[in-house]
Amino acid sequence: MAASSTTTWKSIYADDELEPHEVFWRDIHPFLMDHGYQLRPRFRPGWVPSWKGTNKDSMFFEDSNALVHTKTIDAVRIRDNRNVYLKRVAKGSQEVDINVYLSNPSLRDELDNHAAPLLDIIVGHEEYDFLVMPVLRIFDDPPFVFVDEVLDFVQQTLDGLVFLHQHGVAHRDCSNLNLRFDATAMYPEGFHPYDHFVKRNGIDVIKNHLNRTDVLSAIRYYFTDFGISSRFTGASPPPHLVTGLHCQDKTVPELSDKTPYDPFKTDVYILGNVFKTHLTDVYSNLSFLDPLFYEMTKFGPKSRPSAEKSLSLFHKLVREQMGVSLRWMLLEPGCTRSERVNRHIRSMGREVRRFARKLFGFPSGLILLASVTAFSFVYGPRNVISRIRDTFQRRP
């Protein structure tokens, strides 16, 4: 375990010298500056590590964060100091065409369009174009807490997949790393665009952030990276078939370099497998969604539902559940009894607060009294008194 940990730190926090793939970005920094984008100090010409001359480890300095992905980098848009991501793509790439198409004003404002917004394209380089995208976090970072947060994620991504397919776009790689969300509302103080554990303008660890449920209406999920995507126009009649093995999810049954397959049914499988491996396999009280994920990940592409039918099945399964269970805290199969009780109490508290707000506004005293009464009814007065005592006696 120790050896593995050391390897991880070394791969994230680099030495004094830039890696070869980082040198590329340093060398084109003047070009990016001319177009209004500035890279972090590490990637500027003449960079000197800020930890030189100190007795501190490089990991405590922002410019020790090495670039993990060769094609993408964080930057600042100079005119408004906005953090963005830049992605290097080959000139003439279909990825550019698909991003431009999905960000067309006629489509961009449609509610079901969950393709990551294209903010700008930097052109003029002899080999590459550079897509400018917003800073997004991986869909489950930080982890989900309540069932309704998960349902919002599933709803949005299925809506987004239906939208893509209706407009002739097959993503072909909509796996976990390409599903991200705008977390701006959850982090009022901001977060570092590359190292999510540090603040936007420093290296202090962020200790607090809002829950998704606190800002649920502001959370929006996106599909990113259309690098291997295909777009079929009205001029290309069905069946729409492709070949290729490139995909994060190597469990997709039909992937082939020789035998053509339907990329739209492949999208359904990939997204269903994300739901299964990252949701129902992790949280026991999401089992009511198992029928959906079972259908989406069937071995035979023809036996899988379309994205639209998957969305309909999702709505049907949600309607069949009790309203309270859809707002409960998530539970892992391995939760201890005390942890399960704790989460049930917190979930009940959320329901009591929700009910009280509907009736009386925000009467904190009434909410507290109602919460204690409800907990006493379910768990017994002695258990509640014991838990309250433990809470106030617990040392920080």
Buried (B, 14 or more C-beta within 10 A) or exposed (E): EEEEEEEEEEEEBBEEEBEEBBEBBBEBBEEBBEBBBBBBBBBBEEBEBBBEEEEEEBBEBBBBBBBEEEBBBBBBBEEEEBBBBBBBBEEEBBBBEBBEBBBEEEBEEEEBBBBBBBBBBBEEBEEBBBBBBBBBBBBBEBEBBBBBBBBBBBBBBBBBBBBBBEBBBBBBBBBBBBBBBBBBBBBEEEBBBBBBEBBEEEBEEBEEBBEBBEBEEEBBBBBBBBBBBBBBEEEEEEEBEBEBEEBBBEEBEBBEEEEEBBBBBBBBBBBBBBBBBBBBEBBBBBEBBBEBBEBBBBEEBEEBBBBEBBBBBBEEBBEEBEEEEBBBBBBEEEBEEEEBBBBBBEBBBBBBBEEBEEEEEEEEEBBBEBBBEBBBEEBEEEBBEEBEEEEEEEEE
